[in-house]
């Protein structure tokens, strides 16, 4: 996996060295600006898969394909994560395509280094945007190498079914399955428990040494049958109790 480039309001600028000049990519709150010539220093976040997240102030060399400079840049603009695919031709003309980005940005992230807080800001934004959707039931799945000392699920009723531990609270179900330091955890929440859902998902992200996969609106493949069984038997009673 190639490193991922991220700019935010706190780390707002990349200086790109081109053949004849330097192009500045600048965060403007709701969009990116492209400026030539550029004398400003870089200040951006570099996500190195399975290694760490660092703040860099070094100019960046884009990838060159047949004379064209290309670079993929993720930007946290307001509460939205977007991906810019930037191309600069030999004449210095820049073009880009802009896409809405999602939790795929987080796969392979190792939460260590001086840029880790920027990734947490991305996580908060993705979760908050998901919670704005109108669903009766919300879910999330995370598979990570985890620091178990940072996972606190006290206050939940616990039962074990095979290799899966099921944690039950008011409006929340958490399915946890682990082998060694790697764990797969699915969370399912009613509308009444969204604050708890957000807090627990952020806790699991912060407890992750490496995020192998994370999906909003999904549950883990190995849990689907158990989840269907458990919800069909328990959810009506749980919701009625609220």
N, C-alpha and C positions, 0 to 999 in steps of 0.2 A: 504494500500500500504506500502511495506517495504521501508526503506531509501535506496537511491542510492549512490554508492561510485564512486567518480570521481577523477582521477589523471591527472595532466597536467605538463607542463614544470615548472610552478611556484610552484606547489604543487605535488612533484614528487615521493612520497614514502609512502608505507603502511607497517607497521610492524605487521605481523600476528602471534598471539600466538598459537602455536600448542601444542600437548600433551607433547612433549619432547624438543621442540626447538622453535625458532622464525624465521619465513620466511619473508624476505624483498621482496616486489614487487616494482620494481624501474622503473620509466619512462626513456627510452633511446632514446627519440626523435621520432624514427619510430617504436619502439617495446617496450614490457615490459620485464624486466629481473627478474629472481627469484633467490634469494641468501639465502643460509643457511650455517652457522649461521649468525644472523643479530644483530648488536648492535646499528644500526642507529635509531634515533627517527622518528616517523611518521610525515608526512605532507601531508594531503590529504583533499579533499572536501567532505562533507557529505550533501546530499540533502534530507531533511526531508519533505515528501509530505505535502503540505498545511500549513507548519509551517515556514520553512526558509532554508537557505543555509549557512553552517558554515565550517570554516577551523578547522580541528581536528589534534591534535598532540598526541593523545592517541593511544596506540596499539589497534588492533582490534581483536576480537574473532570471528572466522568464525563459520558458522552454522555447526553443526555435525549431520550427518545422518549415522546411523549404523557404527560408527567408522570413517567415512570419513569426512574430513573438506571441506566445499564448500563455495564459495563466488563469487558473480558477481561484476565485476569491469568495469566501463566505463573509457576509456582513450582517451584524445584528443591527437592524434599522428600526428604532422604536421598539416594538414588541414582536417584530417579525424577523425570522432568519431567512436570508435570501442568498442565492448563489449567482455570482456573475461569472460568465465565461468570456474572458477578455481576449481580443486579438488585435495586434498592432502590425500593420503591413510595413514593408521597407520604406515607404514614404512618410511614415509616422502617423498615418491615419488610424485611429482607434475605433473599433466597433465592439459591441458586447451583446450578449443575450442574458436576460435576467429570469431566474426561476425561483419559485418558492421552495425552500429547503425544509427538511424535517429531521427526525431523529436519526436518520442514517448518518448524519454528520458525527454522531457520538460513537459510532462503532469503532473499536480499536483505541479509544481514548484512554490514556493512563493519567489519572488525576494526581500528578505531581509536577512541581515546577512553579515558577513565579507567574505563569499565565493561567493556572488552574481556576482562579476565581472568574475569569472571563468565560470559561466553559460552563461553570455553575450558572452564570447569568443566562447563557443560552438554554440550559436545561429549564430554568424557571420560566423563560419565555415560551418554550415549547409546551410545557405543562399547562400554563395559564391559558394559552390559545386553545388547547384541547378542551379544557374545562369550560370554555365559553360555548362549546357545542351543546345542542339540546338533545341529551340522551336521558333515558331512565336509569341506565346502568353504565358505569365508566370502568375501564379496565386498562391495565398496563402490564408489560412483561419486561423483565430485565435479567440478563445472564451476565454474570461478572465474576472476576476473581476478587473476593471480598475480604475485608478485615472484619471478622465476626465480632470482635470486641466493640465495634461501632454500631452494630445492629441491635436495637432495643425494641422488642415487641412485648414487653411486660404489659399486663393489663388485659391481654387477650386470652380467651379460652382456647386451649390447644388440644387437638387430637391427632393421632397418627394413623395413616392409611397406607400401608406398604412403605415405600421410601419417602412419602410425602407427609409433611407436617402441615396441618390446616389450622390457621389462627382465625378466630372469630371474634369480632367486636360489633358494636352498634353500627349497622349499615356497611360493615367492611368484612371481606374475606381475603385472607392472604395464604397462598399455597407456596410452600417452600421445599425445594428439593436440592440436595447438594452432594457433591462427590469431591473430597479433598477440600481445597480452598475455593473451588468454583461452585457457584450456586445459581439455580434458576428459580426466580420468584415471580409469581403472578399475583396481581392485586385486582380485586373487583369491589366496586363501591356503588351504593345508591346515591341519589342526589343529596340526601341528608348528611352524608359523611364525606363530602368533597374536601373539606379542610384537612381531615385526617388522611385522606387519600394523597393529597398533595404533600403533606408533611412526611408521610412514610416513604413516598417515592423519592423525595429529595434526600431523605436519610439514607436510603439504599444507594443512591448515586454517590453521595459523599463517602459512603463506606466502601466503595469500589476502588480497588487498586487499578483494575483494567476493566472497561466496559466492552464485553464481546458482542452484545446485541441488546437493543432496547427498542420497544415498540409500544406506542400508545394506541389504545383501542383493541388490543390483542391479549391473548393469554398464551402460555407456553403449550406447545404441541402435546407434550406428554401429560398434560393436566386436563385436557378438554373433556374427556369422558367423565372423569371424577368431578369436574366443575358442573357439568350438566346434571349429574346425579345429586350433588350436594345442593345446588340451587333449587332444584325441583322439590327437594324435601325440606329445606331449611329456610329459603328466602321468604316465603309467605309469612312464616312465623316471625322472622326477624323484622320484616317491614311492619307487620301488625304491631309488634312491640314498641315501635317508634311512635 
